[in-house]
Structures are given as structure tokens and as C-alpha cells.
Amino acid sequence: MEQQPDPGFAPGLTAHVELTVTDSDTAQAVGSGDVPVLGTPRVLALAEAATVAATARRMPTGMTTVGTRVELDHQAPTPIGRRVTAHAQLAKVDGRRLLFEIVVTDGDTTVAEGRVERILVDRQRFVARAFGPDES
């Protein structure tokens, strides 16, 4: 029987994480373009980090979440040296599925908005399946 989310996973759960943009965060550095501004893959990683932070304190023992779906609208460039904040809010819980609304900001500017879906899984079984024998 699959374990269901802890009752603490309810819509409204929030977290935020911050990043000061460095050379290694740019589109040039991560291979997603040739401009020296915050790259979309780093925006996505920051957004996912906020979703992980939102569930971290209420995570049932032996469980974790894994990302399964992302929708991200990267709206504004962010130069090196600026500080961006990713805000995650749990919008919906559907069994093991957790849907987060994401907003990434640079002060009053919205850098990106979107949704991240994560699934609650048994950590040990997930890792065992990922590193199990090749069945091809």
C-alpha cells in the first residue's frame, strides 16, 4: 500500500530561497544561451529548491519528493550581482502529488512564474529502482 502525504502537507504551505547571481549562474555558464544574465536552468533549480524547502520540515521519515512536471515562464533578465528570491506555495495536494505555484522576484520585478509538480515517494525504494539492474 502506498503511503499518503503527511496531513501537514496542506495547501498554503510556503518557503522561499534566495540566490545572488554569479558568473556560474549565467546562461553562458550553464549552456542555455550566450548572454551574461541569470540562465533559465538556474531559475528552475532555484524554484525547485523552494519547493523542497517547503516540504522539508514536514517530510515523513523515509520519504522524499521528486520533481515530475514543470511549467516556467522566464519573463525578465537578471544581471550578475542581483539577488533573486524564489517563492513556492503549495497550491494543491492530490494523494502523493503536490502542485506548487512559483514566483521568482528581483526586488519588485517578477523574473519568472510557474508551477512545479512533485510526487511523494519512498526514498529507499525510489533509489533502489533507479539503480537497479538494467532491464533492456
Secondary structure, DSSP 8 states (H G I E B T S, - for coil): ------TT--TT-EEEEEEE--GGGBHHHHTS-SSSBB-HHHHHHHHHHHHHHHHHTT--TTEEEEEEEEEEEE-S--BTT-EEEEEEEEEEEETTEEEEEEEEEETTEEEEEEEEEEEEEEHHHHHHHHTS----
